[in-house]
């Protein structure tokens, strides 16, 4: 994190990124001293309610974060920023988005946890739009003009007031990741029975990981007979995430049941002293590692892989396991919504575990579910194509898998195979 003193002293000259969180109530004019270099500006966690009308003087600005501020409208100054493509105003107080506030090269718009009741029809004019994050607002519908955004791949509309998923949304040719839980959609799932594990039987140890929805810790679970098991405990936070409510995530985890390629859920925590909600899960061996890193600001909707190389047998086994897990979920009426390599744990021989149900949602109805499955199949096809990029197999050896990936990502949604057909093709 940078300081206002450093900015004023000129020690940040030439910087491409600036992070200022110091109780700002007004935009510091000294930021314009970086107009020839600044590409990423992070003004989150301040007290700002306006941006200067001449913000476009930051002529290289590509990415702007202004989350956790006091904005009540998306500043119109953004619309004049020619290079700006990533706009993040999460957890402000925004009730209005003017068409004039949208920059011409817009690829990612993050307005999670605001007070929006509508969006402008002009949003459909932004042909480069790939990511639209609107969870935790008051939207009853989306502008039909968005159907023209043919590159839109990721949509987060959880925890709004939407009563029906628009038909045009479900037919978007590039859509692969959709989160919509917490809307009044009359979903068709039923409560699954699950073992109740008293908090007093758990002894928590080191933190294994922390995400937007909760904290995972290694723990000991002492059974009634005195036997102790090493487990992982996830305690959920109450706050809204970019994907939706953590409690919806927990419900989906429970409803998913058991599958060899899902992280096993052993029970639900009860009688927590602060009434926290949580799950007890199997402790995963450290030989499993995360397959990739989440998308970068530049890649927008694509995971970032390291130098990992995979054998053809490993790719085949991972593809089969993940397709089988997704087929299992969809048979239970669950859309995962975030089928990405960064949510996959894998081991060297191709064993894989799909995790992170933060974007999961239950089918609103069976007919919509068939379409949701084909949308998720596109996400699978993208993941398979990425695995093949890391694969040591020759073009001839990988030709069949590449053909399968192409079928999964084709733009006509209902012409994609379902997961049962994907599995049948992989079995051949």
N, C-alpha and C positions, 0 to 999 in steps of 0.2 A: 504494500500500500504506500502510495506517495503522500507527500504533505504539501500543504499550501505554501509553507515556507520554502521548500525546495523549488516549487514552481516559480515563486516570486524572485528567488535568487538566481534563476536562470540555469540551475544545475541539470534541468531536464531537457535542455535544448536538443532538438533532433529526435526526441522520443517518438516511437510509433504507438506506444500504449501509455495511457494515463489512468490511474485508479485513485480517485479522491473520495474519501468518506470521512468527513470531519464536521458534520452538522451544518453544511452549507445551506443558506437560505436564499442565496442569489448565485447566479452563474459567474465564476471569476473571469474577468476580462483577460487575465494573464494566459488563459488557455489558448487564446488566439495567437500567442507567440509561437505556438507549435503548429501553425496552420500549414506549413510546408511538409510536415512529417507525420502528424497524428492520424492513425488509422483506427485505433480502438480507444473509445472513451467510456469509462465506467464511473458513473456518478451515483451509484446505488447507495442506499442507506444514508440519505441526507434529508433535508427539509425543503426541497425545491418544489415549486409549483409552476414555474415558467422557464422557458429557454429563450435566449435572445433571437430576435427576428433575423439577424444576420449570421445564424449558425453555419450557413453555407460557406462562410469564409474558411471553415475547416475543410478545405477542398479535397483532401485525401481521406476524409472520414468514411469508414466502411461499416463500423459496428458501434452501436450505442446502447449502453445499459443505464437505465434510470429507475431501477426497481426500488421499492420501499421508500417512496417519496410522497409528496402531497399533491401530485397532479390530479386535476379533475377532468382534464381533456388531453388528448394526444396533441402535443404542440405542432402548430401548422408550420413552424420553421423547418421541420423534418422534410417536408415536401420539396424544399429547395436544395437539398443535399444530393448532388448528382451521383456520388459514389456509394452512398449509404444503402446497404442491403440487409442488415440485421438490426432489428429494432426491438428492444426488450424493456417493457414497462410493467413488470410484475408487481402485484401487491401495492398498487397506488389507490387512487379513489376515482378512477376514470369512468365517466358516464357517457362520454361523447368521443367519437372518432370522425373527424372531418375528412372528406376526400382530399382536401388540400394538405393534410398532415402525412400523406403516404408518399415516400420517396420513389422515384421512377424505377429504380433497380431492385425493389423490395423482393427478397427471397424468404425471409423469416420474420414473422410478426408474433411477438410474445406479449399477450395481454392477460395472462393468468391472474386470477384473484383480484378483479376489479368490480365495477358496478354497471357494466354494459348491459343494455336491454336490446340494442340493435347495432348493426354494422352498416356502413354505407354500401349502396349498390355498386358504386365505383370500384370496390375492392376487386371485382371480377376483371378489371382492365389490366391487372398486374400479372403479365404472362410468365414472369420468372418466379412467382410465389411457389415455394416448396413446403414450407413449414408454417402451420397456423395453430397457435396455442392459446386457447380461450377458456380453459377450465376455470370454474369458480366465478362465473358471472351470472347474469340474469337473462340470458338469451332464451327466447322462445323459438327462434328459427334462425337460419343463416340466409344471407342474400342469395337467391338463385343464380345471380350473375357469376358466382364463384365457379359454376360449371365450366366457364370459359378458361379457368386456370388449369390448363392441361398438364402442368408439371407438379401440381400439388400432390405431395406424397405422405405427409404426416399431419394429422388433424387431431387436436385434443379439445373436446367439447364436454368433458365430464362435469358433473355438478352444476348444471344450468337448469333451465326450465323447458327443455325441448321434449315434446310429447311424441314426436315421430321423426325417425331418421329420414331425411329427404331422399327421394328416389335418385335424383341427379347426383347426390353425394356418393351413393353406393355404386354408381356406374362410372365414377371418375377413373380415367385410364391408368393413372400413375399411383393412385392411393394404395398404400401398403400398410400403414400404421394408424389405426383409428381407436381412440379412447372415448367412451361415451357413458360410463357408469354414473350413477347418481342423478340421472334425469328421470322424470315421470313417464317411463316408457312401458310400464307394465311388464317387466321382464318375467320370464316363465320358470325361473329356477325355484327349487324347493330346498329348505334347510337340510343339510347333511348332518347325521349324528357324528360326533367326534368325542374322543376321550377328554375328560376334564382333569387337568393336572393342577393340584393346589400349589400356590406360590411357596408355601412352607416346605414343599418337597424339593425345591430348586435352590441350588447354591451357584450364584453367578461368579464368573471369573473374567478373563480379559475380553476386551472388545475385539470382535472379528471384523466388523465393518459397520458403517453407518451411511444411510441414504436419506433421501428426503422423507421417506415414510416411517423410518424407525431405526433402531439400533439392534445389531445382532451381537450377542455375547456367547462365548463358550460357557458351559454350565455343567453341573452335576445334578442328575435327577435320581433321588433316592426313592425306590419303590417301597410299598408297604412291607415287603418281606426283607427289607434291608439291603437288597441288591442295588448297586449304583451304576448308572449309565452316563457316559459322556455324551452330551447333547449340545445343540445350539438353541438359544432362546432369542426370538425377535419380539421386542416390545415396540408397539406402534405408537407413533406420535399422533396427536389429534389434528394437526394442521393439514390444510389442503396442500397437495403437491401439484406439480404441473400436469400430472396424469389423472388426478382425482383424489378421492378420499381414501386414506389408509384403511379404514374399516371396510370399504368395498373390496380392497385388495385382500384383506384377511378372509372375507367371505368367499372369494374366488379360490383362494388357496385351499380352503377347507373343502369346497365343492369339487375341486379337481380330483380328489381321491389319490389313489396310489398308482404309480406308473414307473417302470424302470428308468425312464429318462426325465423324471421330475424329482426334485428334492423332496424326500419323504417327510410328511407332516405327522408327528406322533401324537399331538394333542394340543389343547387350548388351555392357556393359563387362566385360572380363576382364583378369586379371593386375593387379588393384588391389593396391598394396603392403600394405594392411590387410585384404585379401580382402573389401572392401565390394562389395555387389551394386549394379548400376545399369543404367540404360537411357539410350541416346542417342536423342534425339527431334528432330524438326524444330523449328526456332526459329519461333515464331508471331509474325506481324506485330503491332506495337503497336496497330494499328487495331482489333484484337479486344479486347474488354473483358468483364469478368464481368457476367452478366445480372442477378444479384441478390445480396444478402447472405444468409448462412445464417440459419436460424431464430433468433429472439431467445428469451430465457428466457420471455417472456410468450407469444410466438406458438407456442412449443414444437415444432411440426412443420411450420410454414409459413415459407417464405422471406420476407425483408423487401425490398421493392422501393423504389427511390427515386422520383424524379419522371419516370422514363423514359416516353415516349409512343411508341407503335409504330403504323405504318401497317398496314392490313389485309394488304397484299401482304407486308410484313415478317413478320407473324405466320404467314401461310400458308407462307412459305418456311422459316421456322424450324421450324414444326411438322412439315413434310414431311421436313426434314433429320434432325431428332431421331428421328422415327418410323422413318426408313430406317436410321439407325445402330443403333437398338435392335433392329429386325428382323434386321439383320446379326449382331448379338451373339447373339441367341437362336437363329438358325440354326446358330451355332457352339456352342450349348449353354452360353452364358454369361449369367448373370443379373447385370445391372449393380448393382442393389441400392441405388443412391443417385442416382436420376434426379431431380435438383433443378436449379433455375435457377442456384444458386450454383456448380454444376459445369459450367455452360455458358458458353463464350466466344462472343461474337457481334459482328458488324459491322453497320453501318448498313443495308445492303440485305437483311439477313436471313440472311447466311451464319452458320453455327453449328458449333461443335466441342464434342462431349461429352467431358469428361475425368474424372479422379479415379476410379480403379478400386479404391479402398480397400475397398469393400464387395462387390466382385464375387465371384461363386462359380460353379463349374461345376455343371451339372445332376447330381443324384444318379442320375437315370434319365429316360428320355424322357417317361414319363407324368407324373411330377412336373414336368418341364420345361414341359409345356403349361400347367399351373396357375401356375407361376412367371411365365410370360410374361403371363398375365392379371393377376397381381398388379402386375407392372411397368407394364402398360397403365393401371392405376389411377393410378400415379404420373405417367404421361404425361398422363392426363386432367386431373389436378390442375394440372400445369404449363400445359397448354393453356388451362384456365380462368383461370389467373393472367395469361397473355399477353393474353387477351381483355379482362381488366380494365384492362390498360394500352393497349388498342387504340383508335384514333380512329374506327374504323368504326362505323356506326349499328347499332342493334339488328337491323334488317332485313338489313343486309349480313353481320352476324356470326351470323345465326340457324343456319346449317348447321353452322358450327364449334362453336357452343354445344351443338347437338344431339349432335355427335360427342363432345364432352367429357362430356356427361351419360351417354352410352352407356358410356364408358370407366370412369366412376367408380361405376356402379351396384353395389349391394351383392352381387348374385349373381355370384360370381367367373367361372364358366365361361360366363355369358351376355355377358360383355364380348367385344369383337372382339379377334382377335390383331393383331399389327402389320401383317401382310400386308393384312388387311381395312381397317385404319386408313389405310394408304397408298393403297389403292384408292379409299377415300372422299375422301381429300385430292386425289387426281388428278382426280376428277370436278369 
